[in-house]
Amino acid sequence: MESANQDINLNSPNKGLLADAMTDVPVDSAARGAAPEGLTLAEEEELRAELAKVEEEIGTLRQVLAAKERHCGELKRKLGLTPLDGLKQNLSKSWHDVQVSNAYVKTSEKLGEWNDKVTQSDLYLSASSTLEDWNEKLTQSEAYKKTQETLSQAGQKTSAALSNVGSVISRKLGDMRNSATFKSFEDRVGTIKSRVVGSRENSTDGLHSPSGAGDKPPQDNAPF
């Protein structure tokens, strides 16, 4: 208990005693414990050796894979390939793999067979012929024909009404322009326009002529 509670000093000359004491403990026996049922000690040792070898190979493969991924990233960077291009390529490859997979091919074949069976079944053919009969009976019925005639007449009446409205508006505008009130209004507008134009011309002439130039003769400068 005293040795367990002692502080470990790395600079102490007795620092190797703890390591020596730990090496005396058999690691395999402590970690391994009892052998699994149905295995002898020799078989267990063989399996453990194989496990250690496989784990070592996995570590080596991970290192190789990491180096390959770094090299692949450098090549993509030099080629100017973006992660989006890689995603598109991966999606295209995945979809191609799905299309050529056995499950997809089998599913497509099954769907085709089901479609053929459904379309060739008596129930499907009977339903199709029934729908065709209903359609033919509906289009040939008196109610359908009357509805079509009513809609056609309504469309013709609407077009005629719109045409009549346009002609009435045009005629009303022509009558209004020919009326005495409209002509009187045009005459008044023309008179006002002529007066405004005449007043502007008179004011312009007054501005160009010198003020009082012909009224007073020039005065002679008499000598003193």
C-alpha positions in Angstrom: 0.0 0.0 0.0 2.9 2.3 0.7 4.4 1.8 -2.7 1.0 2.5 -4.3 0.7 5.8 -2.4 4.2 6.9 -3.2 4.7 9.8 -5.6 6.4 8.9 -8.8 9.5 11.1 -9.3 10.9 10.9 -12.8 14.2 12.2 -11.7 14.6 9.7 -8.9 17.2 7.0 -9.3 14.6 4.4 -8.4 12.3 5.3 -11.3 13.1 2.0 -13.1 11.8 -0.1 -10.3 8.2 0.6 -11.2 8.7 -0.4 -14.8 10.5 -3.5 -13.8 7.6 -4.4 -11.5 5.1 -3.8 -14.3 7.0 -6.0 -16.7 6.8 -8.9 -14.3 3.0 -9.0 -14.8 2.0 -11.2 -17.9 -0.1 -9.0 -20.1 -1.6 -11.8 -22.1 -2.9 -13.7 -19.2 -4.3 -10.6 -17.5 -6.1 -9.3 -20.7 -7.1 -12.7 -22.0 -8.6 -14.3 -19.0 -10.3 -17.6 -19.6 -10.3 -19.2 -23.0 -13.6 -19.3 -24.9 -15.6 -22.5 -24.8 -14.8 -24.9 -27.6 -11.3 -23.6 -28.2 -8.0 -25.0 -27.0 -5.1 -22.8 -25.9 -3.3 -23.5 -29.2 -6.3 -22.5 -31.3 -6.8 -19.4 -29.3 -3.1 -18.4 -29.8 -3.4 -19.0 -33.5 -6.6 -16.9 -33.8 -5.0 -14.1 -31.8 -1.9 -14.1 -34.0 -4.1 -14.0 -37.1 -6.2 -11.1 -35.6 -3.0 -9.1 -34.9 -1.9 -9.7 -38.5 -5.2 -8.6 -39.9 -5.3 -5.5 -37.8 -1.8 -4.6 -38.9 -2.8 -5.1 -42.5 -5.8 -2.8 -42.0 -3.6 -0.1 -40.5 -1.3 -0.4 -43.5 -4.2 -0.2 -46.0 -5.6 2.9 -44.2 -2.2 4.7 -44.5 -2.0 3.7 -48.2 -5.6 4.9 -48.7 -4.9 8.2 -47.0 -1.9 8.8 -49.2 -3.9 7.9 -52.4 -6.7 10.3 -51.4 -4.2 13.1 -50.8 -2.6 12.4 -54.2 -6.1 12.3 -55.8 -7.0 15.7 -54.3 -3.8 17.3 -55.6 -4.5 16.0 -59.1 -8.1 17.3 -59.0 -6.8 20.7 -57.8 -4.3 20.9 -60.6 -7.0 20.0 -63.2 -9.4 22.6 -61.7 -12.1 20.0 -60.7 -14.4 21.2 -58.0 -16.2 19.0 -55.4 -19.5 19.7 -57.4 -18.0 18.0 -60.5 -17.0 15.1 -58.3 -20.5 14.8 -56.9 -22.1 14.9 -60.3 -19.7 12.2 -61.5 -20.4 10.0 -58.5 -24.2 10.5 -58.9 -24.0 9.5 -62.6 -21.9 6.5 -61.8 -24.2 5.5 -59.0 -27.3 5.8 -61.3 -25.5 3.8 -64.0 -24.6 1.1 -61.5 -28.2 1.0 -60.4 -29.5 0.7 -63.9 -27.2 -2.2 -64.7 -27.7 -3.9 -61.4 -29.6 -7.2 -61.3 -32.2 -5.9 -58.9 -33.1 -2.9 -61.3 -33.2 -5.2 -64.3 -35.4 -7.7 -62.6 -37.7 -5.0 -61.3 -38.1 -3.5 -64.8 -38.9 -6.9 -66.2 -41.4 -7.6 -63.5 -43.1 -4.2 -64.1 -43.2 -4.9 -67.8 -44.8 -8.3 -67.2 -47.3 -6.8 -64.8 -48.2 -4.1 -67.3 -48.7 -6.7 -70.0 -50.8 -8.9 -67.7 -53.0 -5.9 -66.6 -53.5 -4.6 -70.2 -54.3 -8.0 -71.5 -56.6 -9.0 -68.6 -60.3 -9.4 -69.2 -61.1 -6.9 -66.5 -59.0 -4.2 -68.1 -60.4 -4.9 -71.6 -63.9 -4.9 -70.2 -63.4 -1.6 -68.4 -61.8 0.0 -71.6 -64.7 -1.1 -73.8 -67.2 0.1 -71.2 -65.6 3.5 -71.1 -65.6 3.7 -74.9 -69.3 2.8 -75.0 -70.0 5.5 -72.4 -68.1 8.1 -74.3 -69.9 7.2 -77.6 -73.3 7.2 -75.9 -72.5 10.5 -74.3 -71.4 12.2 -77.5 -74.4 10.9 -79.4 -76.9 11.8 -76.7 -79.5 14.5 -77.3 -78.4 16.4 -74.1 -74.8 16.5 -75.3 -75.8 17.8 -78.8 -78.2 20.4 -77.3 -75.4 21.6 -74.9 -73.0 22.0 -77.8 -75.6 23.9 -79.9 -76.4 26.1 -76.9 -72.7 26.9 -76.3 -72.2 27.6 -80.0 -75.2 29.9 -80.2 -74.1 31.7 -77.0 -70.6 32.3 -78.5 -72.1 33.6 -81.7 -74.5 35.9 -79.8 -71.6 37.2 -77.7 -69.5 38.0 -80.7 -72.4 39.7 -82.4 -73.1 41.8 -79.3 -69.5 42.9 -79.0 -69.5 43.9 -82.7 -72.7 45.8 -82.2 -71.3 47.6 -79.2 -68.2 48.7 -81.2 -70.3 50.0 -84.1 -72.6 51.9 -81.8 -69.7 53.5 -80.0 -68.2 54.5 -83.4 -71.5 55.9 -84.6 -72.0 57.9 -81.4 -68.6 59.4 -81.7 -69.3 60.4 -85.3 -72.6 61.9 -84.4 -71.0 63.9 -81.5 -68.3 65.3 -83.8 -71.0 66.4 -86.3 -73.2 68.0 -83.7 -73.6 71.8 -83.4 -72.3 71.8 -79.9 -69.0 70.1 -80.8 -68.5 72.4 -83.8 -69.2 75.4 -81.7 -66.6 74.2 -79.2 -64.1 73.7 -82.0 -64.8 77.2 -83.3 -64.2 78.6 -79.8 -61.0 76.7 -79.4 -59.7 77.9 -82.8 -60.6 81.6 -81.9 -58.8 81.4 -78.6 -55.8 79.8 -80.3 -55.7 82.5 -83.0 -55.9 85.2 -80.4 -53.1 83.7 -78.3 -50.9 83.4 -81.4 -51.6 86.9 -82.5 -50.8 88.4 -79.1 -47.5 86.5 -79.1 -46.6 87.9 -82.5 -47.4 91.5 -81.5 -45.4 91.2 -78.3 -42.5 89.8 -80.3 -42.6 92.7 -82.8 -42.7 95.3 -80.0 -39.6 93.8 -78.4 -37.6 93.9 -81.7 -38.5 97.6 -82.5 -36.4 100.4 -80.7 -38.5 102.3 -78.3 -39.1 106.0 -79.4 -36.7 105.9 -82.3 -39.0 107.7 -84.8 -40.8 110.1 -82.4 -38.0 112.4 -81.4 -35.3 113.8 -83.8 -31.8 113.7 -82.6 -30.6 116.9 -80.8 -27.7 118.8 -82.1 -25.0 119.6 -79.6 -24.9 123.4 -79.8 -21.5 125.0 -79.0 -21.4 127.2 -76.0 
